[in-house]
Amino acid sequence: MNLMPEPYMWRRPEKGYGACSSVDDRVDWEEQRGRYGYDERETWSLYGTIARFVVPRLEFFRDKSHHENRPHGLSVGEWKQELTLMIEAFVKLELCEDAYTPPREGESELEKGMELFLKRIHYLWR
């Protein structure tokens, strides 16, 4: 009994692995999105997927929350500024659509926003 569903077999050996995308690939991706709700590119890179999920939620949180559970010692304004830096970092990640173009090391705004997100993540849902 094969427990591995078909979507895990998207790449056909005759097409090769790591080949540049073609019209056939775009048709395959469209079919996969229709059938599964996502396409194989998300298997290799979640930058854009995660960023598209996080950005609108962080923006809503920044703009609508009363911020009573902000980090100790931060004013509401400082907390909103940190949230804005996190949002800007995820917006940069949205631009990294494929596994072959990850964010460049040394992008200080991206790094700072991601570090803040990791440091403050527990304040985002209390």
C-alpha positions as CSV (number, residue, x, y, z in Angstrom):
1,M,0.0,0.0,0.0
2,N,1.5,3.3,-1.1
3,L,0.9,5.9,1.6
4,M,2.8,8.7,-0.2
5,P,0.2,10.8,-2.1
6,E,0.8,11.8,-5.7
7,P,1.7,15.5,-5.0
8,Y,5.1,14.3,-3.7
9,M,5.9,13.0,-7.2
10,W,5.6,16.3,-9.1
11,R,9.0,16.4,-10.7
12,R,9.2,13.9,-13.5
13,P,12.7,12.5,-14.2
14,E,12.5,13.1,-17.9
15,K,12.2,16.9,-17.1
16,G,15.3,16.9,-14.9
17,Y,15.8,18.4,-11.6
18,G,16.7,22.0,-11.0
19,A,15.9,23.0,-14.6
20,C,14.8,26.5,-15.3
21,S,11.1,27.1,-15.3
22,S,9.3,26.8,-18.6
23,V,5.8,27.3,-19.9
24,D,5.2,23.6,-19.0
25,D,6.3,24.3,-15.4
26,R,3.9,27.3,-15.1
27,V,1.0,25.1,-16.3
28,D,2.0,22.4,-13.8
29,W,2.2,25.0,-11.0
30,E,-1.3,26.4,-11.9
31,E,-2.7,22.9,-11.9
32,Q,-1.0,22.1,-8.6
33,R,-2.4,25.3,-7.0
34,G,-5.9,24.4,-8.2
35,R,-5.7,20.8,-7.0
36,Y,-3.7,21.2,-3.7
37,G,-3.9,24.9,-2.9
38,Y,-0.1,25.4,-3.4
39,D,2.5,24.4,-5.9
40,E,5.8,22.6,-5.7
41,R,7.8,25.8,-5.5
42,E,6.7,26.0,-1.8
43,T,8.4,22.7,-1.2
44,W,11.8,24.4,-1.9
45,S,11.2,27.9,-0.5
46,L,8.7,29.1,2.0
47,Y,10.0,32.7,2.1
48,G,7.1,34.2,0.1
49,T,4.4,31.9,1.5
50,I,5.2,32.6,5.1
51,A,5.7,36.4,4.5
52,R,2.3,36.6,2.7
53,F,0.7,35.0,5.7
54,V,2.5,37.1,8.4
55,V,2.5,40.6,6.9
56,P,-1.3,41.3,6.9
57,R,-1.6,39.8,10.4
58,L,1.3,41.9,11.8
59,E,-0.1,45.0,10.2
60,F,-3.6,44.4,11.7
61,F,-2.0,43.7,15.1
62,R,0.1,46.9,15.0
63,D,-2.8,49.0,13.9
64,K,-5.7,47.5,15.9
65,S,-4.2,46.1,19.1
66,H,-4.4,48.1,22.4
67,H,-0.8,46.9,23.0
68,E,-1.3,46.2,26.7
69,N,0.9,43.2,26.5
70,R,3.9,45.0,24.9
71,P,7.4,44.2,26.1
72,H,8.3,45.6,29.5
73,G,9.9,49.0,29.3
74,L,8.7,49.9,25.8
75,S,6.2,52.6,25.1
76,V,3.3,52.0,22.7
77,G,5.2,54.1,20.1
78,E,8.4,52.1,20.5
79,W,6.5,48.8,20.3
80,K,4.7,49.9,17.1
81,Q,8.1,50.9,15.6
82,E,9.4,47.4,16.4
83,L,6.4,45.9,14.8
84,T,6.9,48.1,11.7
85,L,10.5,46.8,11.4
86,M,9.2,43.2,11.6
87,I,6.6,44.0,8.9
88,E,9.3,45.6,6.6
89,A,11.5,42.5,7.0
90,F,8.7,40.2,6.0
91,V,7.8,42.4,3.0
92,K,11.4,41.9,1.9
93,L,11.0,38.2,2.2
94,E,7.9,38.3,0.0
95,L,10.3,39.2,-2.8
96,C,12.2,35.9,-2.4
97,E,9.9,33.8,-4.5
98,D,12.2,30.9,-5.3
99,A,14.7,28.8,-3.5
100,Y,17.5,30.1,-5.7
101,T,17.2,33.8,-4.6
102,P,17.3,33.8,-0.8
103,P,17.7,37.1,1.0
104,R,21.3,38.3,0.8
105,E,23.3,38.2,4.0
106,G,24.1,41.5,5.4
107,E,20.7,43.2,4.6
108,S,20.6,45.0,7.9
109,E,16.9,45.9,7.9
110,L,15.9,42.3,7.1
111,E,18.2,40.9,9.8
112,K,17.0,43.4,12.4
113,G,13.3,42.7,11.6
114,M,13.8,39.0,11.8
115,E,15.8,39.2,15.0
116,L,13.0,41.3,16.6
117,F,10.4,38.9,15.4
118,L,12.3,36.0,17.0
119,K,12.9,38.0,20.2
120,R,9.3,39.3,20.5
121,I,7.2,36.5,19.1
122,H,5.7,35.6,22.5
123,Y,4.2,39.2,22.7
124,L,2.3,38.7,19.5
125,W,-0.4,36.4,20.9
126,R,-0.9,36.9,24.6
